[in-house]
Amino acid sequence: MPTDTRAATATAKVNRRGRTEAASPSFESYLIKNTNINEAPGVELSLRQKLIVGSVLDTLGNREQLFEGHPTLKHLSLWSRDATFADPLTIATGYHQFAAQWYGLPAVFNPIRIQDHSVTSAGNPIELQLTNTYGLKGLNKEQTINSTVRIYIGRDQRIERVEDRWNARQAFRCLSYHFAPYGSWCDHQSAGAGGRIAFRKLNAVTVPRLITVPGNEEEDMRLKADREKSTGS
């Protein structure tokens, strides 16, 4: 193929990609606040991947504004309805369970601050290293946790699974003591791995009974405004 033809073809591909990116939904359309996604050297995310990473970071916390997590229905529209969220405290599968986990964060932690993050893989799963500080509400205590977050994307380009794998076992014990509705992690140590899994599943079905997830955008925006008012944001 002649050089000028190859150049024209490459330019056309760039133009098509540019038009597609320009036509794609923006961070603003999903109310995403974490728009500055840190990519490790050699890692390059697509715009869709950046939207997904930003939405997950919003729900886990925000390093610029001391919100207590940023869940909104717009954020959750990037999730598949039968998606799973898993961390050391819960295994929440399906919208009813994982939405309650996100909306339940402000009831327990204040504030949540992302200290640092770096996307280390743009594959599937997307993988990032995260450092988060959780303020334990009412106790004037903070715990900083380093974790590996893996985000799995389905064929419909929506989130089908998020795993937040904590590295700090001592922080795990402390947080689970104050978060779990049925006592501390230490109470379940003797049960072994099976008992820990049962504990996480129990947490997943208990939290939706305690936390109200808004049913429409009007309720969602009212809840968001109340949350921001209470944190002085």
N, C-alpha and C positions, 0 to 999 in steps of 0.2 A: 504494500500500500504506500503511495507517495507520501512524503513527509507532510505536505500541506493538508492532505486528506486526513491523516492521523491527527494532526493538530485540530482540524475542524471537528472531528469526531469527539476528541477529548473536551473541546470547548462546549460542544452540545451537551455532553454528559454533565459537565459542571453546571451549565445553565439550567438543565432539567432538575438537577439536584437542588440548585438554589431556589427554583420556583417551588419545588416540593417543600423545602424547609420553610420558605416564606409563608406557604399556605398552611403549614402545620399549626396546631394549637400552640399558644404561647404559655409561658409561666403564669402570666397574669390571668389567663382564661381559666386556670386551675387554682388560682389564689395561692400559688407557690411562692414562698418567701426566700427559700434557699436557692438562689439563682446562680451563685458562684460555685460551680462544682469543681473541686480540685481533682485533677487527673494526674496520676503518677506518670513519670517519663515513659513515652512509648504507648500510652493508653489514650485512645480517642473515642469518645462516646458520640453516638448520633443524637440528634435533637430529642427524639423520642426517649432514648435512654436517659438523657439529662433530665427530662421532665419526670421520669419515674424515680430517679435517684433523688431529685429535689423534693418530690412529694413524700418519699420515705423519710428523708432528713427532717422535713417539716414536722412530721408526726412524732419523730423521736426527740425533737428539740430544735432550738435555734440559737446559734452562737452570737447573733447580733442583737436580737431583742429577747428579753428574758421572759418569753412566753412559757407556758407550762405544757408545751406540745401544741401543734396546730391542726388537729384533725378537722376536716370539713367534708361535706358530701362530695364536693368537687374533687378533693384528693382521692376519696375512696372510689370515685368513678373510674380511676385508673386500675382498679383491682377487679379480677374476675370474681363473680358472686360466690364461687365455691373455693376461693383461695384459702391458703393456710398461713397463719403467722405463728412462728415458734421461737421461743426464747427459754431460758432456764426456768421461768415461772409458769409458762403456759404453752399449750398446743391448741390454738384456736382455729377451727376449720369452719368455713362458711361465713357469709356476711354477718349474720346475727352474732357470731362469736368474736370475729376479729374487729368489727367496728366498735363493739363494746370495749375491747381492750384499748383501742386508741382513745376513745372518748373518756375512758376511765383514768387515763394518766393524770389529768389535772386534779383529780380527787385525792391523789396520793403524793404526787411529787410537785414541789414548788420551790425554786424554778427547775427547769431542765435546760442545761446549757451544753451545746456542742462545742468542745474545746478544739477539736481538730478532726478532719476526715480526709481520706485519700482513696480515690477509686483505683484499684490495682488490676482490675480485669474488666474488659468491655465485652466479654463473652456471655454465655448463658449457662450458669448464672453470672450476673454482674457482681463483682466482689469489691468491697471497700473496707478499709480499716477505719474504725471510729473510736474516738475518745469522748465520752459523755459524762457530765457531772449531774447527779440527781440530788436535789434538795428534798429531804424527807419531811413532808408537811407536818407542822406542829411540833417537831422535835429539834429544830434548829441544828440539823445535821446534814452533811453532804457526803456523798460517795462518788468517786470517780471510777469509771469502768472503761476498760479497753476491750473492744469486741471486734469480731469479724462479721460483717453483714453480707449475706448472700441473697440476691434478688433474682428469682426465676421468672422468666417471661414466657407466656403461653403463645400459641399460634395466633390468637386474636390480638397480640401485642399488649395484653394486659398482664398485670402481676398475678402469678398463680401461686407463688410461695415466697415468703420472706423469712430468713433465719437470722436471728441476732444471737451470735455465739459469744457469750461473755468469757473473758480470760481470767478475771479476778474472782477466785472462789470465795475469798473472805467477804468481798462486796456482795457476792451472790447470797451468802447466808444472811447478811445484814438486811439487804433489800427484801428478801423473801419473808423475813420475819415481820416486817412492817406492811408488806403488800398483801400477803396471802390471807384470804378470809378465814382460813382454818388453821392459823398458827404458824409456827416457824418451820423453816426448812429442816432445822435440826430435829424436830419431832418426827421427821420422816426418814432420817438417815438409816435407822435400823431395818427399814423395809426394803432396802436395796434398790436396784435400778427399776424393778417393777413398781415399787411403791412410789418412786419419784415420778415416773410416767403417769401413774394414777393421780398423783397430786396435781400435776400440770393439767391433766384433762378435767379434774374437778374444778380447778381455777377457771378453766375456759367456760364451763357451763354455769358457774356461780356468778361471775362478773356481769353477764347480761341481765341477771335478776336485780342487780344493784344499780346499774348504769343505764340511763335513758339515752338512746341514740335518736337524733332528730329525724322526723319523718319527711320533712320537706325543706327546701332552701330557706324559706322564711324563718322556720324554727332554728335552722342551722345558723343563720346570720345573727339571730337574737342571742343564741348561746355563745357565738364567737365574740359578740360585742360585750356580753357580760364577763366572759373570760378575760378579755383584754382590759376591761375596766378594773377587774379585781387585781390584776397584776401591774396596773399603772402603765401599760404599754400604749 
